[in-house]
Amino acid sequence: MTAGPSPKPLRDLIRHHRELIVSPLLWTYRHLDLVGCRFEYADVNLGAMPDSSPEEQDLAEQLARNIFPVIKHRALVAILVGEGRPFVKHYIGSHFFFAGKPVHRPRYTVFHLRPPAFQHTPQISPPLIGYFHYTNVNGDRRRKFESCPDPRRRPDPIGGIICRKRLAQVTPPQWTEDPYFVCLLLALAQLQESKLKYKLTTYISRLLVVHVVDREYIYFYEAEITADLLCALRNPNAASSYTEWPTIRWRKIPYQPYETFANRLISTLVSPTPQGLHTDFKLSEIDHSDLKRSWDEESSNLQKLRRLSQ
């Protein structure tokens, strides 16, 4: 991503660049340049890891090779959630909020780290981890530009040309640094801020991403998002001074060898946060009273809503 103009406060962007206030699906590198946000690849060597169980090895292969998002999701849940696993539950991810309003609902999953592990450690892991299948953004972004169907279902070649042209304008040249990931990481930080009873100065957002055509790697993203930035997003009209945006660090986690994948993945997800970013708090002190519904329950409700709207 090339260097752009100097970052500006949110209030100035809203006043002078109204054309940039668009759905997160349409965010581009220009948006990131204007606020001073960027991606940074950082490879990490985890060292030798013990072999996982035969079941976990089979699940790792399913996650890597199966093309169906529901099977990939099910395999990842089986690796991470359950008795003896590091995560206790998973939910449908919450909205991304801007100016105090829910403006976009990304289709992602949130995993909740199991207490009491790590709860008394000063350098604890983030209590919530996100998971996203990149197929979702491809389809949702395309639907933003598709023309309304002809009542007689006749082809619309002009509409198709316009759709492809506009889609090309917002599709990043490198999908692994898609600006849409910033929305997901911000939504995770907003969720942590709303659920943790203790307010922090910085929230760590971590996100796993898979791509249907990539059978070699699962992708890990991490960002340090300040409470000041979350405050600016809540009330952008009052954000008269520049607020620092995060650098999105990302790396690839190889699926193979399948024998060690589960342990390598878990080690990455529960690794401690940088010292000083979090104050002491207990993972049991997360208010999840309005996150009671499971993935299956929420998915069923969403499907009912889609059928009613058709």
ChimeraX commands (.cxc) that place a marker at each C-alpha (Angstrom):
marker #1 position 0.00,0.00,0.00 radius 0.5
marker #1 position 1.53,3.30,-1.05 radius 0.5
marker #1 position 1.93,6.30,1.19 radius 0.5
marker #1 position -0.90,8.81,1.01 radius 0.5
marker #1 position -1.80,12.20,2.43 radius 0.5
marker #1 position -1.31,13.09,6.06 radius 0.5
marker #1 position -3.87,11.45,8.38 radius 0.5
marker #1 position -6.79,13.67,9.35 radius 0.5
marker #1 position -9.19,13.82,12.31 radius 0.5
marker #1 position -12.51,12.07,11.79 radius 0.5
marker #1 position -14.41,15.34,12.12 radius 0.5
marker #1 position -12.46,16.87,9.21 radius 0.5
marker #1 position -12.98,13.79,7.07 radius 0.5
marker #1 position -16.72,13.90,7.64 radius 0.5
marker #1 position -16.90,17.61,6.81 radius 0.5
marker #1 position -14.67,17.63,3.73 radius 0.5
marker #1 position -14.89,14.09,2.35 radius 0.5
marker #1 position -18.53,13.09,2.59 radius 0.5
marker #1 position -18.10,10.81,-0.41 radius 0.5
marker #1 position -15.89,8.58,1.73 radius 0.5
marker #1 position -18.64,7.82,4.27 radius 0.5
marker #1 position -19.65,4.49,2.74 radius 0.5
marker #1 position -20.29,0.92,3.79 radius 0.5
marker #1 position -17.18,-0.84,5.18 radius 0.5
marker #1 position -17.53,-3.25,2.25 radius 0.5
marker #1 position -16.53,-0.33,0.02 radius 0.5
marker #1 position -13.54,0.85,2.06 radius 0.5
marker #1 position -10.35,1.17,0.01 radius 0.5
marker #1 position -6.69,1.94,0.63 radius 0.5
marker #1 position -7.59,5.61,0.23 radius 0.5
marker #1 position -9.72,5.38,3.38 radius 0.5
marker #1 position -6.83,3.80,5.27 radius 0.5
marker #1 position -4.37,6.42,4.03 radius 0.5
marker #1 position -6.61,9.27,5.17 radius 0.5
marker #1 position -6.80,7.97,8.74 radius 0.5
marker #1 position -3.24,6.61,8.93 radius 0.5
marker #1 position -4.03,2.90,9.11 radius 0.5
marker #1 position -1.85,0.30,7.39 radius 0.5
marker #1 position -1.10,-3.41,7.14 radius 0.5
marker #1 position 2.20,-5.00,8.11 radius 0.5
marker #1 position 3.24,-8.59,7.48 radius 0.5
marker #1 position 5.12,-10.14,10.39 radius 0.5
marker #1 position 6.29,-13.74,10.21 radius 0.5
marker #1 position 6.70,-15.55,13.53 radius 0.5
marker #1 position 8.45,-18.85,14.19 radius 0.5
marker #1 position 6.54,-20.77,16.85 radius 0.5
marker #1 position 9.21,-23.44,17.20 radius 0.5
marker #1 position 8.58,-27.16,17.68 radius 0.5
marker #1 position 5.08,-28.19,18.74 radius 0.5
marker #1 position 3.80,-31.54,20.01 radius 0.5
marker #1 position 1.47,-33.61,17.85 radius 0.5
marker #1 position -2.26,-33.13,18.25 radius 0.5
marker #1 position -4.76,-35.94,18.70 radius 0.5
marker #1 position -5.79,-37.98,15.63 radius 0.5
marker #1 position -9.21,-36.29,15.78 radius 0.5
marker #1 position -7.62,-32.84,15.70 radius 0.5
marker #1 position -5.43,-33.87,12.77 radius 0.5
marker #1 position -8.54,-34.92,10.80 radius 0.5
marker #1 position -10.22,-31.63,11.70 radius 0.5
marker #1 position -7.17,-29.69,10.52 radius 0.5
marker #1 position -7.36,-31.42,7.14 radius 0.5
marker #1 position -11.10,-30.68,6.88 radius 0.5
marker #1 position -10.45,-27.01,7.66 radius 0.5
marker #1 position -7.75,-26.86,5.02 radius 0.5
marker #1 position -9.27,-28.86,2.18 radius 0.5
marker #1 position -13.06,-28.69,2.41 radius 0.5
marker #1 position -14.54,-26.00,0.16 radius 0.5
marker #1 position -17.80,-25.55,2.07 radius 0.5
marker #1 position -17.82,-22.68,4.61 radius 0.5
marker #1 position -20.13,-24.53,7.01 radius 0.5
marker #1 position -17.74,-27.52,7.15 radius 0.5
marker #1 position -14.73,-25.26,7.70 radius 0.5
marker #1 position -16.59,-23.45,10.48 radius 0.5
marker #1 position -17.61,-26.73,12.11 radius 0.5
marker #1 position -14.04,-28.05,12.00 radius 0.5
marker #1 position -12.62,-24.88,13.58 radius 0.5
marker #1 position -15.25,-24.93,16.33 radius 0.5
marker #1 position -14.39,-28.55,17.10 radius 0.5
marker #1 position -10.68,-27.64,17.39 radius 0.5
marker #1 position -11.22,-24.62,19.63 radius 0.5
marker #1 position -14.43,-25.12,21.64 radius 0.5
marker #1 position -15.42,-27.81,24.11 radius 0.5
marker #1 position -14.29,-29.67,27.18 radius 0.5
marker #1 position -10.53,-29.42,27.50 radius 0.5
marker #1 position -10.38,-26.82,24.72 radius 0.5
marker #1 position -9.22,-23.21,25.23 radius 0.5
marker #1 position -12.53,-21.59,24.22 radius 0.5
marker #1 position -15.79,-22.08,26.05 radius 0.5
marker #1 position -18.35,-20.85,23.49 radius 0.5
marker #1 position -18.86,-19.08,20.19 radius 0.5
marker #1 position -21.37,-16.52,18.93 radius 0.5
marker #1 position -22.45,-14.62,15.86 radius 0.5
marker #1 position -20.34,-11.45,15.76 radius 0.5
marker #1 position -21.87,-8.10,16.62 radius 0.5
marker #1 position -22.35,-4.97,14.51 radius 0.5
marker #1 position -19.76,-2.36,13.65 radius 0.5
marker #1 position -20.91,0.89,15.25 radius 0.5
marker #1 position -20.34,4.42,13.98 radius 0.5
marker #1 position -21.68,7.63,15.54 radius 0.5
marker #1 position -23.48,5.54,18.13 radius 0.5
marker #1 position -25.41,3.51,15.56 radius 0.5
marker #1 position -25.04,-0.06,14.24 radius 0.5
marker #1 position -24.14,0.67,10.63 radius 0.5
marker #1 position -22.93,-2.72,9.41 radius 0.5
marker #1 position -23.26,-6.37,10.49 radius 0.5
marker #1 position -20.24,-8.40,9.36 radius 0.5
marker #1 position -20.79,-12.14,9.00 radius 0.5
marker #1 position -18.20,-13.44,11.43 radius 0.5
marker #1 position -17.93,-15.63,14.53 radius 0.5
marker #1 position -16.65,-14.66,17.98 radius 0.5
marker #1 position -14.91,-17.21,20.20 radius 0.5
marker #1 position -14.88,-16.60,23.97 radius 0.5
marker #1 position -11.74,-17.71,25.84 radius 0.5
marker #1 position -12.38,-20.14,28.67 radius 0.5
marker #1 position -11.99,-18.88,32.25 radius 0.5
marker #1 position -10.22,-19.26,34.63 radius 0.5
marker #1 position -7.21,-19.88,32.36 radius 0.5
marker #1 position -4.94,-16.82,32.11 radius 0.5
marker #1 position -7.32,-14.72,34.20 radius 0.5
marker #1 position -4.76,-13.68,36.83 radius 0.5
marker #1 position -1.88,-13.09,34.43 radius 0.5
marker #1 position -0.96,-9.43,33.77 radius 0.5
marker #1 position -0.15,-10.22,30.13 radius 0.5
marker #1 position -3.36,-12.08,29.40 radius 0.5
marker #1 position -4.77,-13.06,26.04 radius 0.5
marker #1 position -7.65,-11.12,24.51 radius 0.5
marker #1 position -10.87,-12.76,25.77 radius 0.5
marker #1 position -12.59,-12.65,22.36 radius 0.5
marker #1 position -11.26,-13.91,19.01 radius 0.5
marker #1 position -12.93,-13.46,15.62 radius 0.5
marker #1 position -13.21,-15.84,12.66 radius 0.5
marker #1 position -14.18,-14.83,9.10 radius 0.5
marker #1 position -14.61,-16.66,5.80 radius 0.5
marker #1 position -13.48,-14.40,2.96 radius 0.5
marker #1 position -16.15,-15.75,0.59 radius 0.5
marker #1 position -18.64,-13.62,2.54 radius 0.5
marker #1 position -17.01,-10.32,1.63 radius 0.5
marker #1 position -16.69,-11.29,-2.04 radius 0.5
marker #1 position -20.39,-12.01,-2.37 radius 0.5
marker #1 position -21.61,-9.12,-0.20 radius 0.5
marker #1 position -19.42,-6.64,-2.07 radius 0.5
marker #1 position -20.66,-7.81,-5.46 radius 0.5
marker #1 position -24.31,-7.53,-4.37 radius 0.5
marker #1 position -23.74,-3.84,-3.60 radius 0.5
marker #1 position -23.45,-3.18,-7.33 radius 0.5
marker #1 position -25.74,-5.74,-8.93 radius 0.5
marker #1 position -28.65,-4.20,-10.83 radius 0.5
marker #1 position -32.24,-5.05,-9.96 radius 0.5
marker #1 position -33.50,-8.08,-11.88 radius 0.5
marker #1 position -35.61,-7.45,-14.94 radius 0.5
marker #1 position -39.29,-8.38,-14.34 radius 0.5
marker #1 position -39.08,-10.61,-17.42 radius 0.5
marker #1 position -35.67,-11.94,-16.32 radius 0.5
marker #1 position -34.00,-10.64,-19.46 radius 0.5
marker #1 position -30.19,-10.27,-19.31 radius 0.5
marker #1 position -28.82,-6.83,-18.48 radius 0.5
marker #1 position -25.39,-6.60,-20.16 radius 0.5
marker #1 position -24.98,-2.88,-19.42 radius 0.5
marker #1 position -25.77,-3.44,-15.73 radius 0.5
marker #1 position -23.26,-6.28,-15.67 radius 0.5
marker #1 position -20.53,-4.08,-17.15 radius 0.5
marker #1 position -21.22,-1.31,-14.62 radius 0.5
marker #1 position -21.22,-3.84,-11.76 radius 0.5
marker #1 position -17.86,-5.31,-12.77 radius 0.5
marker #1 position -16.33,-1.85,-13.23 radius 0.5
marker #1 position -17.47,-0.56,-9.84 radius 0.5
marker #1 position -16.50,-3.82,-8.16 radius 0.5
marker #1 position -12.98,-3.53,-9.59 radius 0.5
marker #1 position -12.69,-0.04,-8.10 radius 0.5
marker #1 position -13.16,-1.30,-4.53 radius 0.5
marker #1 position -11.52,-4.74,-4.77 radius 0.5
marker #1 position -8.03,-4.64,-3.22 radius 0.5
marker #1 position -5.12,-5.88,-5.37 radius 0.5
marker #1 position -4.06,-8.13,-2.48 radius 0.5
marker #1 position -6.96,-9.79,-0.69 radius 0.5
marker #1 position -4.86,-10.52,2.39 radius 0.5
marker #1 position -4.74,-6.76,3.04 radius 0.5
marker #1 position -8.41,-6.04,2.41 radius 0.5
marker #1 position -9.50,-2.80,4.18 radius 0.5
marker #1 position -12.68,-4.62,5.21 radius 0.5
marker #1 position -10.62,-6.49,7.82 radius 0.5
marker #1 position -10.23,-3.16,9.65 radius 0.5
marker #1 position -14.01,-3.09,10.13 radius 0.5
marker #1 position -13.95,-6.58,11.65 radius 0.5
marker #1 position -11.09,-5.73,14.02 radius 0.5
marker #1 position -12.82,-2.52,15.10 radius 0.5
marker #1 position -16.07,-4.41,15.70 radius 0.5
marker #1 position -14.19,-6.90,17.92 radius 0.5
marker #1 position -12.67,-4.05,19.94 radius 0.5
marker #1 position -16.08,-2.40,20.31 radius 0.5
marker #1 position -17.52,-5.71,21.49 radius 0.5
marker #1 position -14.76,-6.09,24.09 radius 0.5
marker #1 position -15.29,-2.53,25.31 radius 0.5
marker #1 position -19.01,-3.13,25.75 radius 0.5
marker #1 position -18.66,-6.51,27.47 radius 0.5
marker #1 position -15.71,-6.04,29.80 radius 0.5
marker #1 position -16.68,-4.57,33.15 radius 0.5
marker #1 position -13.23,-2.98,33.44 radius 0.5
marker #1 position -12.41,-0.35,30.83 radius 0.5
marker #1 position -8.99,-0.54,29.22 radius 0.5
marker #1 position -6.84,1.98,27.42 radius 0.5
marker #1 position -6.09,-0.42,24.58 radius 0.5
marker #1 position -7.99,-3.42,23.25 radius 0.5
marker #1 position -6.35,-6.24,21.31 radius 0.5
marker #1 position -8.39,-7.55,18.40 radius 0.5
marker #1 position -7.44,-10.89,16.87 radius 0.5
marker #1 position -9.01,-12.35,13.76 radius 0.5
marker #1 position -8.69,-15.61,11.83 radius 0.5
marker #1 position -9.48,-15.55,8.10 radius 0.5
marker #1 position -9.82,-18.43,5.64 radius 0.5
marker #1 position -10.14,-18.32,1.86 radius 0.5
marker #1 position -11.91,-21.00,-0.15 radius 0.5
marker #1 position -9.10,-21.30,-2.72 radius 0.5
marker #1 position -6.27,-21.37,-0.17 radius 0.5
marker #1 position -5.54,-24.87,1.13 radius 0.5
marker #1 position -2.12,-24.00,2.49 radius 0.5
marker #1 position -2.71,-21.29,5.10 radius 0.5
marker #1 position -5.13,-19.83,7.61 radius 0.5
marker #1 position -4.49,-16.12,8.18 radius 0.5
marker #1 position -4.07,-14.39,11.53 radius 0.5
marker #1 position -4.63,-10.64,12.04 radius 0.5
marker #1 position -3.98,-8.58,15.15 radius 0.5
marker #1 position -4.46,-4.91,15.99 radius 0.5
marker #1 position -4.03,-2.73,19.07 radius 0.5
marker #1 position -7.03,-0.42,19.13 radius 0.5
marker #1 position -7.08,2.42,21.64 radius 0.5
marker #1 position -10.06,3.47,23.71 radius 0.5
marker #1 position -9.53,6.98,22.26 radius 0.5
marker #1 position -10.20,5.64,18.75 radius 0.5
marker #1 position -13.33,3.83,19.91 radius 0.5
marker #1 position -14.48,7.08,21.51 radius 0.5
marker #1 position -13.86,8.96,18.24 radius 0.5
marker #1 position -15.93,6.38,16.34 radius 0.5
marker #1 position -18.77,6.82,18.85 radius 0.5
marker #1 position -18.78,10.60,18.46 radius 0.5
marker #1 position -16.90,11.53,15.26 radius 0.5
marker #1 position -18.21,15.10,15.24 radius 0.5
marker #1 position -16.31,15.75,18.46 radius 0.5
marker #1 position -13.07,14.16,17.17 radius 0.5
marker #1 position -11.34,17.45,16.36 radius 0.5
marker #1 position -7.79,16.15,16.84 radius 0.5
marker #1 position -6.14,13.22,15.13 radius 0.5
marker #1 position -6.58,9.87,16.86 radius 0.5
marker #1 position -4.04,7.18,16.13 radius 0.5
marker #1 position -5.30,4.27,14.07 radius 0.5
marker #1 position -3.75,0.81,14.37 radius 0.5
marker #1 position -1.19,-1.00,12.30 radius 0.5
marker #1 position -2.77,-4.31,11.28 radius 0.5
marker #1 position -0.18,-7.04,11.78 radius 0.5
marker #1 position -0.84,-10.27,9.94 radius 0.5
marker #1 position 0.80,-13.58,9.23 radius 0.5
marker #1 position 0.15,-16.96,7.67 radius 0.5
marker #1 position -0.27,-20.14,9.71 radius 0.5
marker #1 position 0.39,-23.25,7.56 radius 0.5
marker #1 position -2.15,-26.03,7.81 radius 0.5
marker #1 position 0.55,-28.62,7.31 radius 0.5
marker #1 position 1.83,-30.56,9.04 radius 0.5
marker #1 position -1.70,-31.42,10.15 radius 0.5
marker #1 position -0.20,-33.30,13.11 radius 0.5
marker #1 position 0.73,-30.04,14.87 radius 0.5
marker #1 position -1.77,-27.57,13.38 radius 0.5
marker #1 position -4.20,-27.46,16.32 radius 0.5
marker #1 position -1.42,-26.79,18.83 radius 0.5
marker #1 position 0.20,-24.16,16.60 radius 0.5
marker #1 position -3.12,-22.40,16.07 radius 0.5
marker #1 position -4.08,-22.42,19.75 radius 0.5
marker #1 position -0.62,-21.21,20.76 radius 0.5
marker #1 position -1.05,-18.22,18.44 radius 0.5
marker #1 position -4.55,-17.37,19.62 radius 0.5
marker #1 position -3.82,-17.53,23.37 radius 0.5
marker #1 position -0.37,-15.93,23.25 radius 0.5
marker #1 position -0.03,-13.08,25.76 radius 0.5
marker #1 position -0.71,-9.51,24.73 radius 0.5
marker #1 position 2.13,-6.97,24.76 radius 0.5
marker #1 position 3.03,-5.92,28.29 radius 0.5
marker #1 position 1.18,-2.93,29.66 radius 0.5
marker #1 position -1.69,-2.98,27.18 radius 0.5
marker #1 position -4.13,-4.65,29.54 radius 0.5
marker #1 position -4.79,-4.07,33.20 radius 0.5
marker #1 position -5.57,-7.03,35.47 radius 0.5
marker #1 position -9.09,-8.32,35.09 radius 0.5
marker #1 position -10.82,-11.68,35.15 radius 0.5
marker #1 position -12.20,-13.31,32.04 radius 0.5
marker #1 position -15.24,-14.22,34.10 radius 0.5
marker #1 position -15.94,-10.49,34.33 radius 0.5
marker #1 position -17.33,-10.36,30.80 radius 0.5
marker #1 position -20.98,-9.48,30.46 radius 0.5
marker #1 position -22.43,-11.81,27.86 radius 0.5
marker #1 position -26.04,-11.57,28.97 radius 0.5
marker #1 position -27.19,-10.50,25.51 radius 0.5
marker #1 position -25.02,-13.04,23.70 radius 0.5
marker #1 position -26.81,-16.16,24.89 radius 0.5
marker #1 position -27.86,-17.48,21.51 radius 0.5
marker #1 position -25.63,-20.06,19.91 radius 0.5
marker #1 position -24.39,-19.98,16.31 radius 0.5
marker #1 position -27.04,-22.47,15.22 radius 0.5
marker #1 position -29.89,-20.56,16.88 radius 0.5
marker #1 position -28.83,-17.22,15.42 radius 0.5
marker #1 position -28.19,-18.70,11.99 radius 0.5
marker #1 position -31.69,-20.20,12.02 radius 0.5
marker #1 position -33.20,-16.83,12.90 radius 0.5
marker #1 position -31.22,-15.07,10.16 radius 0.5
marker #1 position -32.40,-17.61,7.60 radius 0.5
marker #1 position -36.03,-17.02,8.67 radius 0.5
marker #1 position -35.57,-13.26,8.26 radius 0.5
marker #1 position -34.08,-13.71,4.79 radius 0.5
marker #1 position -36.99,-15.90,3.71 radius 0.5
marker #1 position -39.51,-13.34,4.97 radius 0.5
marker #1 position -37.74,-10.51,3.16 radius 0.5
marker #1 position -37.68,-12.32,-0.21 radius 0.5
marker link #1:1,2 radius 0.2
marker link #1:2,3 radius 0.2
marker link #1:3,4 radius 0.2
marker link #1:4,5 radius 0.2
marker link #1:5,6 radius 0.2
marker link #1:6,7 radius 0.2
marker link #1:7,8 radius 0.2
marker link #1:8,9 radius 0.2
marker link #1:9,10 radius 0.2
marker link #1:10,11 radius 0.2
marker link #1:11,12 radius 0.2
marker link #1:12,13 radius 0.2
marker link #1:13,14 radius 0.2
marker link #1:14,15 radius 0.2
marker link #1:15,16 radius 0.2
marker link #1:16,17 radius 0.2
marker link #1:17,18 radius 0.2
marker link #1:18,19 radius 0.2
marker link #1:19,20 radius 0.2
marker link #1:20,21 radius 0.2
marker link #1:21,22 radius 0.2
marker link #1:22,23 radius 0.2
marker link #1:23,24 radius 0.2
marker link #1:24,25 radius 0.2
marker link #1:25,26 radius 0.2
marker link #1:26,27 radius 0.2
marker link #1:27,28 radius 0.2
marker link #1:28,29 radius 0.2
marker link #1:29,30 radius 0.2
marker link #1:30,31 radius 0.2
marker link #1:31,32 radius 0.2
marker link #1:32,33 radius 0.2
marker link #1:33,34 radius 0.2
marker link #1:34,35 radius 0.2
marker link #1:35,36 radius 0.2
marker link #1:36,37 radius 0.2
marker link #1:37,38 radius 0.2
marker link #1:38,39 radius 0.2
marker link #1:39,40 radius 0.2
marker link #1:40,41 radius 0.2
marker link #1:41,42 radius 0.2
marker link #1:42,43 radius 0.2
marker link #1:43,44 radius 0.2
marker link #1:44,45 radius 0.2
marker link #1:45,46 radius 0.2
marker link #1:46,47 radius 0.2
marker link #1:47,48 radius 0.2
marker link #1:48,49 radius 0.2
marker link #1:49,50 radius 0.2
marker link #1:50,51 radius 0.2
marker link #1:51,52 radius 0.2
marker link #1:52,53 radius 0.2
marker link #1:53,54 radius 0.2
marker link #1:54,55 radius 0.2
marker link #1:55,56 radius 0.2
marker link #1:56,57 radius 0.2
marker link #1:57,58 radius 0.2
marker link #1:58,59 radius 0.2
marker link #1:59,60 radius 0.2
marker link #1:60,61 radius 0.2
marker link #1:61,62 radius 0.2
marker link #1:62,63 radius 0.2
marker link #1:63,64 radius 0.2
marker link #1:64,65 radius 0.2
marker link #1:65,66 radius 0.2
marker link #1:66,67 radius 0.2
marker link #1:67,68 radius 0.2
marker link #1:68,69 radius 0.2
marker link #1:69,70 radius 0.2
marker link #1:70,71 radius 0.2
marker link #1:71,72 radius 0.2
marker link #1:72,73 radius 0.2
marker link #1:73,74 radius 0.2
marker link #1:74,75 radius 0.2
marker link #1:75,76 radius 0.2
marker link #1:76,77 radius 0.2
marker link #1:77,78 radius 0.2
marker link #1:78,79 radius 0.2
marker link #1:79,80 radius 0.2
marker link #1:80,81 radius 0.2
marker link #1:81,82 radius 0.2
marker link #1:82,83 radius 0.2
marker link #1:83,84 radius 0.2
marker link #1:84,85 radius 0.2
marker link #1:85,86 radius 0.2
marker link #1:86,87 radius 0.2
marker link #1:87,88 radius 0.2
marker link #1:88,89 radius 0.2
marker link #1:89,90 radius 0.2
marker link #1:90,91 radius 0.2
marker link #1:91,92 radius 0.2
marker link #1:92,93 radius 0.2
marker link #1:93,94 radius 0.2
marker link #1:94,95 radius 0.2
marker link #1:95,96 radius 0.2
marker link #1:96,97 radius 0.2
marker link #1:97,98 radius 0.2
marker link #1:98,99 radius 0.2
marker link #1:99,100 radius 0.2
marker link #1:100,101 radius 0.2
marker link #1:101,102 radius 0.2
marker link #1:102,103 radius 0.2
marker link #1:103,104 radius 0.2
marker link #1:104,105 radius 0.2
marker link #1:105,106 radius 0.2
marker link #1:106,107 radius 0.2
marker link #1:107,108 radius 0.2
marker link #1:108,109 radius 0.2
marker link #1:109,110 radius 0.2
marker link #1:110,111 radius 0.2
marker link #1:111,112 radius 0.2
marker link #1:112,113 radius 0.2
marker link #1:113,114 radius 0.2
marker link #1:114,115 radius 0.2
marker link #1:115,116 radius 0.2
marker link #1:116,117 radius 0.2
marker link #1:117,118 radius 0.2
marker link #1:118,119 radius 0.2
marker link #1:119,120 radius 0.2
marker link #1:120,121 radius 0.2
marker link #1:121,122 radius 0.2
marker link #1:122,123 radius 0.2
marker link #1:123,124 radius 0.2
marker link #1:124,125 radius 0.2
marker link #1:125,126 radius 0.2
marker link #1:126,127 radius 0.2
marker link #1:127,128 radius 0.2
marker link #1:128,129 radius 0.2
marker link #1:129,130 radius 0.2
marker link #1:130,131 radius 0.2
marker link #1:131,132 radius 0.2
marker link #1:132,133 radius 0.2
marker link #1:133,134 radius 0.2
marker link #1:134,135 radius 0.2
marker link #1:135,136 radius 0.2
marker link #1:136,137 radius 0.2
marker link #1:137,138 radius 0.2
marker link #1:138,139 radius 0.2
marker link #1:139,140 radius 0.2
marker link #1:140,141 radius 0.2
marker link #1:141,142 radius 0.2
marker link #1:142,143 radius 0.2
marker link #1:143,144 radius 0.2
marker link #1:144,145 radius 0.2
marker link #1:145,146 radius 0.2
marker link #1:146,147 radius 0.2
marker link #1:147,148 radius 0.2
marker link #1:148,149 radius 0.2
marker link #1:149,150 radius 0.2
marker link #1:150,151 radius 0.2
marker link #1:151,152 radius 0.2
marker link #1:152,153 radius 0.2
marker link #1:153,154 radius 0.2
marker link #1:154,155 radius 0.2
marker link #1:155,156 radius 0.2
marker link #1:156,157 radius 0.2
marker link #1:157,158 radius 0.2
marker link #1:158,159 radius 0.2
marker link #1:159,160 radius 0.2
marker link #1:160,161 radius 0.2
marker link #1:161,162 radius 0.2
marker link #1:162,163 radius 0.2
marker link #1:163,164 radius 0.2
marker link #1:164,165 radius 0.2
marker link #1:165,166 radius 0.2
marker link #1:166,167 radius 0.2
marker link #1:167,168 radius 0.2
marker link #1:168,169 radius 0.2
marker link #1:169,170 radius 0.2
marker link #1:170,171 radius 0.2
marker link #1:171,172 radius 0.2
marker link #1:172,173 radius 0.2
marker link #1:173,174 radius 0.2
marker link #1:174,175 radius 0.2
marker link #1:175,176 radius 0.2
marker link #1:176,177 radius 0.2
marker link #1:177,178 radius 0.2
marker link #1:178,179 radius 0.2
marker link #1:179,180 radius 0.2
marker link #1:180,181 radius 0.2
marker link #1:181,182 radius 0.2
marker link #1:182,183 radius 0.2
marker link #1:183,184 radius 0.2
marker link #1:184,185 radius 0.2
marker link #1:185,186 radius 0.2
marker link #1:186,187 radius 0.2
marker link #1:187,188 radius 0.2
marker link #1:188,189 radius 0.2
marker link #1:189,190 radius 0.2
marker link #1:190,191 radius 0.2
marker link #1:191,192 radius 0.2
marker link #1:192,193 radius 0.2
marker link #1:193,194 radius 0.2
marker link #1:194,195 radius 0.2
marker link #1:195,196 radius 0.2
marker link #1:196,197 radius 0.2
marker link #1:197,198 radius 0.2
marker link #1:198,199 radius 0.2
marker link #1:199,200 radius 0.2
marker link #1:200,201 radius 0.2
marker link #1:201,202 radius 0.2
marker link #1:202,203 radius 0.2
marker link #1:203,204 radius 0.2
marker link #1:204,205 radius 0.2
marker link #1:205,206 radius 0.2
marker link #1:206,207 radius 0.2
marker link #1:207,208 radius 0.2
marker link #1:208,209 radius 0.2
marker link #1:209,210 radius 0.2
marker link #1:210,211 radius 0.2
marker link #1:211,212 radius 0.2
marker link #1:212,213 radius 0.2
marker link #1:213,214 radius 0.2
marker link #1:214,215 radius 0.2
marker link #1:215,216 radius 0.2
marker link #1:216,217 radius 0.2
marker link #1:217,218 radius 0.2
marker link #1:218,219 radius 0.2
marker link #1:219,220 radius 0.2
marker link #1:220,221 radius 0.2
marker link #1:221,222 radius 0.2
marker link #1:222,223 radius 0.2
marker link #1:223,224 radius 0.2
marker link #1:224,225 radius 0.2
marker link #1:225,226 radius 0.2
marker link #1:226,227 radius 0.2
marker link #1:227,228 radius 0.2
marker link #1:228,229 radius 0.2
marker link #1:229,230 radius 0.2
marker link #1:230,231 radius 0.2
marker link #1:231,232 radius 0.2
marker link #1:232,233 radius 0.2
marker link #1:233,234 radius 0.2
marker link #1:234,235 radius 0.2
marker link #1:235,236 radius 0.2
marker link #1:236,237 radius 0.2
marker link #1:237,238 radius 0.2
marker link #1:238,239 radius 0.2
marker link #1:239,240 radius 0.2
marker link #1:240,241 radius 0.2
marker link #1:241,242 radius 0.2
marker link #1:242,243 radius 0.2
marker link #1:243,244 radius 0.2
marker link #1:244,245 radius 0.2
marker link #1:245,246 radius 0.2
marker link #1:246,247 radius 0.2
marker link #1:247,248 radius 0.2
marker link #1:248,249 radius 0.2
marker link #1:249,250 radius 0.2
marker link #1:250,251 radius 0.2
marker link #1:251,252 radius 0.2
marker link #1:252,253 radius 0.2
marker link #1:253,254 radius 0.2
marker link #1:254,255 radius 0.2
marker link #1:255,256 radius 0.2
marker link #1:256,257 radius 0.2
marker link #1:257,258 radius 0.2
marker link #1:258,259 radius 0.2
marker link #1:259,260 radius 0.2
marker link #1:260,261 radius 0.2
marker link #1:261,262 radius 0.2
marker link #1:262,263 radius 0.2
marker link #1:263,264 radius 0.2
marker link #1:264,265 radius 0.2
marker link #1:265,266 radius 0.2
marker link #1:266,267 radius 0.2
marker link #1:267,268 radius 0.2
marker link #1:268,269 radius 0.2
marker link #1:269,270 radius 0.2
marker link #1:270,271 radius 0.2
marker link #1:271,272 radius 0.2
marker link #1:272,273 radius 0.2
marker link #1:273,274 radius 0.2
marker link #1:274,275 radius 0.2
marker link #1:275,276 radius 0.2
marker link #1:276,277 radius 0.2
marker link #1:277,278 radius 0.2
marker link #1:278,279 radius 0.2
marker link #1:279,280 radius 0.2
marker link #1:280,281 radius 0.2
marker link #1:281,282 radius 0.2
marker link #1:282,283 radius 0.2
marker link #1:283,284 radius 0.2
marker link #1:284,285 radius 0.2
marker link #1:285,286 radius 0.2
marker link #1:286,287 radius 0.2
marker link #1:287,288 radius 0.2
marker link #1:288,289 radius 0.2
marker link #1:289,290 radius 0.2
marker link #1:290,291 radius 0.2
marker link #1:291,292 radius 0.2
marker link #1:292,293 radius 0.2
marker link #1:293,294 radius 0.2
marker link #1:294,295 radius 0.2
marker link #1:295,296 radius 0.2
marker link #1:296,297 radius 0.2
marker link #1:297,298 radius 0.2
marker link #1:298,299 radius 0.2
marker link #1:299,300 radius 0.2
marker link #1:300,301 radius 0.2
marker link #1:301,302 radius 0.2
marker link #1:302,303 radius 0.2
marker link #1:303,304 radius 0.2
marker link #1:304,305 radius 0.2
marker link #1:305,306 radius 0.2
marker link #1:306,307 radius 0.2
marker link #1:307,308 radius 0.2
marker link #1:308,309 radius 0.2
marker link #1:309,310 radius 0.2
view
